[in-house]
Amino acid sequence: MKTFLQIKKLHLKQILNEKLEELLKEDGDTNFVSIILIMVIVIAIAVIFKDQLTAAVQNVFGQLTEFIGG
């Protein structure tokens, strides 16, 4: 049983190393586009939920101020 687990572990380690090498060999253009896309989505969500986010932040800081004793 132990040899089966060791073989499986080595196989998974090899797959992980191959995927890591693939990731490191990327040119970076795809990563740049992905980062820009994520930033656009986060900004869009912030604009859509601006009022709710503002209320939540004010609530958290209000509770923090009460906790500190200010």
DOZA-530156 format. One record per residue (C-alpha): residue number from 1; residue in one letter; x, y, z. Coordinates in steps of 0.02 Angstrom, whole numbers. Example, Ala and Ser with C-alpha at 12.3 -4.5 7.8 and 13.67 -1.06 7.14 Angstrom:
<recs>
<rec seq="1" type="A" x="615" y="-225" z="390"/>
<rec seq="2" type="S" x="684" y="-53" z="357"/>
</recs>
This chain:
<recs>
<rec seq="1" type="M" x="0" y="0" z="0"/>
<rec seq="2" type="K" x="140" y="118" z="42"/>
<rec seq="3" type="T" x="224" y="95" z="-126"/>
<rec seq="4" type="F" x="61" y="140" z="-214"/>
<rec seq="5" type="L" x="50" y="301" z="-115"/>
<rec seq="6" type="Q" x="232" y="341" z="-149"/>
<rec seq="7" type="I" x="208" y="313" z="-335"/>
<rec seq="8" type="K" x="52" y="422" z="-333"/>
<rec seq="9" type="K" x="145" y="558" z="-239"/>
<rec seq="10" type="L" x="288" y="556" z="-365"/>
<rec seq="11" type="H" x="165" y="563" z="-509"/>
<rec seq="12" type="L" x="72" y="711" z="-435"/>
<rec seq="13" type="K" x="238" y="797" z="-397"/>
<rec seq="14" type="Q" x="290" y="776" z="-579"/>
<rec seq="15" type="I" x="125" y="847" z="-642"/>
<rec seq="16" type="L" x="140" y="995" z="-523"/>
<rec seq="17" type="N" x="318" y="1030" z="-580"/>
<rec seq="18" type="E" x="265" y="1024" z="-763"/>
<rec seq="19" type="K" x="122" y="1146" z="-732"/>
<rec seq="20" type="L" x="236" y="1261" z="-634"/>
<rec seq="21" type="E" x="363" y="1261" z="-776"/>
<rec seq="22" type="E" x="223" y="1302" z="-900"/>
<rec seq="23" type="L" x="167" y="1447" z="-792"/>
<rec seq="24" type="L" x="343" y="1516" z="-776"/>
<rec seq="25" type="K" x="376" y="1502" z="-964"/>
<rec seq="26" type="E" x="228" y="1614" z="-1009"/>
<rec seq="27" type="D" x="271" y="1775" z="-1096"/>
<rec seq="28" type="G" x="173" y="1881" z="-975"/>
<rec seq="29" type="D" x="51" y="1957" z="-1098"/>
<rec seq="30" type="T" x="-88" y="1843" z="-1039"/>
<rec seq="31" type="N" x="-50" y="1886" z="-858"/>
<rec seq="32" type="F" x="-55" y="2072" z="-897"/>
<rec seq="33" type="V" x="-224" y="2056" z="-984"/>
<rec seq="34" type="S" x="-291" y="1952" z="-839"/>
<rec seq="35" type="I" x="-235" y="2081" z="-711"/>
<rec seq="36" type="I" x="-315" y="2223" z="-809"/>
<rec seq="37" type="L" x="-476" y="2124" z="-827"/>
<rec seq="38" type="I" x="-482" y="2087" z="-640"/>
<rec seq="39" type="M" x="-452" y="2272" z="-601"/>
<rec seq="40" type="V" x="-595" y="2322" z="-715"/>
<rec seq="41" type="I" x="-711" y="2198" z="-632"/>
<rec seq="42" type="V" x="-663" y="2257" z="-457"/>
<rec seq="43" type="I" x="-689" y="2439" z="-505"/>
<rec seq="44" type="A" x="-857" y="2399" z="-585"/>
<rec seq="45" type="I" x="-913" y="2308" z="-427"/>
<rec seq="46" type="A" x="-854" y="2454" z="-321"/>
<rec seq="47" type="V" x="-953" y="2577" z="-428"/>
<rec seq="48" type="I" x="-1109" y="2468" z="-427"/>
<rec seq="49" type="F" x="-1106" y="2439" z="-239"/>
<rec seq="50" type="K" x="-1033" y="2608" z="-188"/>
<rec seq="51" type="D" x="-1169" y="2651" z="-63"/>
<rec seq="52" type="Q" x="-1168" y="2479" z="19"/>
<rec seq="53" type="L" x="-977" y="2478" z="30"/>
<rec seq="54" type="T" x="-974" y="2654" z="104"/>
<rec seq="55" type="A" x="-1104" y="2605" z="235"/>
<rec seq="56" type="A" x="-1010" y="2446" z="278"/>
<rec seq="57" type="V" x="-844" y="2537" z="300"/>
<rec seq="58" type="Q" x="-925" y="2672" z="406"/>
<rec seq="59" type="N" x="-1008" y="2538" z="512"/>
<rec seq="60" type="V" x="-843" y="2447" z="539"/>
<rec seq="61" type="F" x="-751" y="2606" z="586"/>
<rec seq="62" type="G" x="-893" y="2658" z="700"/>
<rec seq="63" type="Q" x="-885" y="2492" z="792"/>
<rec seq="64" type="L" x="-696" y="2503" z="799"/>
<rec seq="65" type="T" x="-706" y="2677" z="874"/>
<rec seq="66" type="E" x="-831" y="2617" z="1005"/>
<rec seq="67" type="F" x="-720" y="2466" z="1045"/>
<rec seq="68" type="I" x="-567" y="2576" z="1068"/>
<rec seq="69" type="G" x="-668" y="2693" z="1177"/>
<rec seq="70" type="G" x="-664" y="2850" z="1074"/>
</recs>
